[in-house]
Amino acid sequence: MPITEFQCPRCGSEVKMGLPRGAMVKSVTAAEQPAADEERRKARSLVCRNDHEFYVLFEW
């Protein structure tokens, strides 16, 4: 599971997260959690060091 770095959409601080091999990131958002409406799509919640919650939507 490769580690990918994401930037918090609110403050720009970096957050690391493991993604399955071959995963494609669809969106990074601080709005409400996106719907993972397909079988191979998943949304994960992350929190940056400034306590901002945001979501990463990906599919594999």
Secondary structure per residue as TSV (DSSP state, phi and psi in degrees):
chain	resnum	aa	ss	phi	psi
A	1	M	-	360.0	105.0
A	2	P	-	-67.7	147.1
A	3	I	E	-90.4	132.8
A	4	T	E	-121.2	141.5
A	5	E	E	-99.5	134.3
A	6	F	E	-120.7	151.2
A	7	Q	E	-101.8	134.0
A	8	C	-	-60.4	128.1
A	9	P	T	-66.0	-17.3
A	10	R	T	-91.4	-41.9
A	11	C	T	-125.1	-9.4
A	12	G	-	85.1	-0.4
A	13	S	-	-69.7	151.5
A	14	E	E	-88.0	141.7
A	15	V	E	-132.8	134.0
A	16	K	E	-100.3	143.4
A	17	M	E	-149.6	141.9
A	18	G	E	-83.6	136.8
A	19	L	-	-121.2	147.9
A	20	P	-	-60.5	149.1
A	21	R	T	-58.0	134.9
A	22	G	T	82.7	2.3
A	23	A	-	-69.5	145.6
A	24	M	E	-117.8	124.9
A	25	V	E	-76.0	127.8
A	26	K	E	-96.4	-36.6
A	27	S	E	-162.6	155.7
A	28	V	E	-130.5	119.5
A	29	T	E	-144.1	148.5
A	30	A	S	-100.2	-1.0
A	31	A	S	-73.8	-163.1
A	32	E	S	-66.9	158.1
A	33	Q	-	-59.8	127.2
A	34	P	-	-70.0	152.6
A	35	A	-	-80.4	130.5
A	36	A	-	-91.8	75.9
A	37	D	-	-81.6	-2.7
A	38	E	S	-118.4	156.6
A	39	E	T	-59.5	-38.0
A	40	R	T	-99.1	21.1
A	41	R	E	-113.1	141.6
A	42	K	E	-142.9	143.9
A	43	A	E	-114.2	130.0
A	44	R	E	-118.6	141.6
A	45	S	E	-92.7	134.4
A	46	L	E	-126.3	155.7
A	47	V	E	-130.6	127.2
A	48	C	-	-82.5	175.6
A	49	R	T	-66.2	-14.0
A	50	N	T	-98.3	16.3
A	51	D	-	64.3	28.0
A	52	H	-	-91.4	125.3
A	53	E	E	-89.4	137.6
A	54	F	E	-147.6	171.2
A	55	Y	E	-125.8	143.6
A	56	V	E	-117.1	122.6
A	57	L	E	-104.9	126.9
A	58	F	E	-142.4	163.5
A	59	E	E	-135.2	155.6
A	60	W	-	-139.5	360.0
